[in-house]
Amino acid sequence: MLDDNPYQKIETVLAKLEKALASGDIEAAVNLFQEDCYWRDLVTFTWNLKTLEGHEQIRAMLTEQLARIKPHDWRQDVKEVATDDDGVTQAWIEFETGVARGYGHIRLKNGLIWSLLTTMSELKGYEEPKGALRPMGAQHGSKPGRKSWKENREAEASELGYTVQPYCVIIGGGQGGIALGARLRQLGVSTIIIEKNERAGDSWRKRYKSLCLHDPVWYDHLPYIPFPDNWPVFAPKDKIGDWLEMYTKVMELNYWSSTVCKSAQFDEAAQEWTVIVERDGKEIMLRPKQLVLATGMSGKANWPKFKGMDVFKGEQQHSSQHPGPEAYAGKKVVVVGSNNSAHDICAALWEGGADVTMLQRSSTHIVKSDSLMEIGLGDLYSERAVANGMTTRKADLIFASLPYRIMHEFQKPVYDKIREKDADFYGRLEKAGFMLDFGDDESGLFMKYLRRGSGYYIDVGACDLVADGKIKLISGVSIRELSESGIVLEDGRELAADLIVYATGYGSMNGWAADLISREVADKVGKCWGLGSDTTKDPGPWEGEQRNMWKPTQQEALWFHGGNLHQSRHYSQYLSLQLKARMEGIQTPVYGLQTVYHLS
């Protein structure tokens, strides 16, 4: 029967949803969802990043937002084919609101909506100048005093921040700040990116020399300019640095390098920020309407505090400061930690001839890079996925369409398969004394990353060195204190060291707000990152979205942007649209502003 084909199933539900929403019949709309349902909205309905779980939450949102948002014209994307698989019918959808165009994804079970993703694609009347709307570039004809593109760019650079104030200031010119700056540039939002380093990309260049991306190239494209087809699968840090520097120039970003942000303060009366920066030896006062901290999830070093740190006569570094192995051949080095940076640094030190010991104080999730690519990422981000018609945009949206509440259910079978495939590998590590885990609920890497941003290593070779004893391992014991010559463990053992590297991670991004603005504002905003899963380092209650990231916070006109290259690319779209709407005076009624439960 025609009614049984996937396309018609979706059409039937969309028609009913259109009618219910257009008539304001909220109960009829809610009843189109099954009991255990999820609606993830990225800006379109909530002007927030918000996941609604179950009838009650969907009803509450629609009661408050429906009349304001005015959704209409729900339809399937004719370029995509609806599918039926294992009792789930799914399709890509398009729709509009009073001020925006949206795109999304829908899944049905038994004829009712199980999951719905709605995302904002563009603001009506403020579309990006691309495709048929791309700028002409050349100015045909002749007129006296006509300026070239170069002269116009130079004039803009000389005025912005001095005689003309930017609408937005982004603190932090790494991948996150650059991706967001590119989005805002295309939307015509005047923006200055503040970066303390001398060159764009230095946040990568200045890390330890062996650093490479552990995520594959298909996962890591920046907006607008994907990496070329011959780009390496895992890009070395200096190559990424050069790409970011090139990108800032090609995308015409107003990028203030060698500039330090000294303070920021929000003026409630003027509804603007006062941001003091130092550039070229001079203090400059900027007065943007919006301030974005893009200082990086891995930006604020977490230094541990041990008795005797002032007594130790050797060298101490945080992993973010470690320059590489060159100066430590023949030296005794202890690396405190057992996650990505710890493994990378240990391996490079061993290669450089150091006597290196990894001190593992708590268990770590390990996944082999090739297994992650084949089993974990292959369907969305791989050459195989590209050959099957997968695009970066579709992959991002598919990943975004899975509600965080149930994502671990999809991830656990992946890591069960990986654990079975690599059983011998894991056995060798455990025999060496390495403490392994697969997350609190066995759901593996991505859930650990989303919940706490730490606790894992994507193995690119260092684990063999640990298993073979070439990197010495001490696990399951903490540090009592430091002596003049090394580390004293809780069990009384002593580790001699010329260098101690603390691969102890990074603090919450709201720590930057405390440094630049005030502790009061940092506490008002609360902890950044995590889902409230009530798992290790991700305290409850359940939040359903990443805390404070890419969305309005309790501090007006203050935003946080960060994450890996995938997140910087994907979520910069939604943050840029929120900022553009505010600049143009579009009403942005925020639904479900995050409650603060944790200060850091």
Disulfide bonds with the S-S distance in Angstrom:
none
